[in-house]
Amino acid sequence: MKKAIIALAVTCSLNAGAIGLVVIVEFRAKAELESQVTAYLDDCGVEPTSIEVRGRPYLMYAAQDRADLTYVDTTPATGTNKDQLLVHRLVDGDADRLTRFITFDYPSEAISIKESDGSFSDSATIGGTAVTFPAETDAAAVRMFADGREAGEVSLPQSASVRNVSATDCGDGVEVEYAPSSCR
């Protein structure tokens, strides 16, 4: 009986040690992936307020020196309420894609107009009038318009194109995709 209890205690201790080791290694792997993303963002001139690396187990991705998908929050510019980057498939300092979501402020009384499938359109109702919010980019900035009048602008660090515009409940969301680059 005594030997069985000792064997059980040793087995439980070994299992607890192995689980603890896996947790520590996973935590370090996540920190390594965040470090790779931070280095990439430094090269791009981006100062993140938070970084969230996706993809588990982190150890597997860290062993491949690859961060598959990372959400990066940045400080919103004046006239915006959210600015987020998505870094897609960062391998050896090069990202497959870099997508930015900028949410421009619009009047609090604005009510978004949804498509028939429930998705957001590029329009909202303000004071009973439908207003369309297109956006465009040039080499230096993304500009958001309200029925043809410029309603907001955010500078861009490099060439990009507008992929989508959505008048959401939180503001006018503009999806911008940067041209492929390593920022190096």
C-alpha positions, -999 to +999 in steps of 0.1 A: +000+000+000+028+024+009+046+017-024+014+024-043+009+057-026+046+067-033+042+057-069+010+077-072+027+107-056+057+105-079+034+102-110+013+132-099+045+152-092+059+143-126+027+152-144+024+185-125+060+193-134+055+185-171+023+206-172+042+235-155+070+232-180+046+232-210+029+264-196+063+281-191+075+271-226+042+283-242+045+316-224+080+321-236+071+312-272+043+338-271+067+364-258+091+355-287+064+359-313+054+392-298+090+403-300+092+394-337+060+414-343+074+443-323+106+443-344+086+443-376+064+472-364+095+492-353+108+488-389+074+501-401+074+530-377+043+518-358+040+523-321+016+496-307-005+501-276-012+464-275-003+432-294-023+400-295-007+371-313-032+345-325-025+308-332-019+280-308+002+263-298+026+293-297+055+269-294+048+254-328+047+288-345+077+301-326+097+270-337+089+280-373+097+317-366+062+325-378+034+346-364+004+336-384-020+364-374-015+393-350-039+420-339-021+453-331-039+483-315-024+517-320-033+551-307-062+565-327-055+598-346-077+629-340-111+623-355-110+585-352-119+562-323-101+530-333-070+522-353-060+485-356-035+466-377-037+430-387-003+415-395-008+383-417+018+355-418+049+373-405+079+351-414+115+362-411+106+399-408+083+399-439+045+400-436+023+384-463-003+412-458-007+442-436-043+453-432-054+484-412-088+492-398-095+528-391-128+539-375-136+575-382-160+594-358-193+604-371-223+622-355-238+603-325-273+605-341-261+585-371-278+551-376-260+526-398-279+512-428-274+475-431-274+453-462-301+426-466-277+400-452-272+420-420-238+433-429-229+470-427-232+492-458-212+523-465-242+545-456-259+558-425-290+578-418-283+612-402-312+634-393-335+613-416-311+617-446-291+588-460-254+597-461-228+577-480-192+574-466-167+565-494-130+566-488-099+569-509-061+568-505-031+584-520+006+580-512+003+599-480-032+595-465-066+579-464-095+603-467-131+596-457-159+615-473-196+622-463-216+626-495-186+640-514-173+663-487-141+654-469-150+643-433-117+629-420-081+621-429-054+599-414-018+599-427-003+567-440+033+556-437+034+539-471+013+532-502-021+515-495-055+509-510-090+510-496-105+475-495-138+482-478-159+509-461-186+502-435-208+526-416-209+508-383-226+516-350-192+530-337-183+551-368-172+548-404-148+518-406-123+520-434-103+488-443-069+497-458-045+472-472-008+482-476+012+472-506+033+441-499+065+452-481+089+442-454+092+478-440+129+473-441 
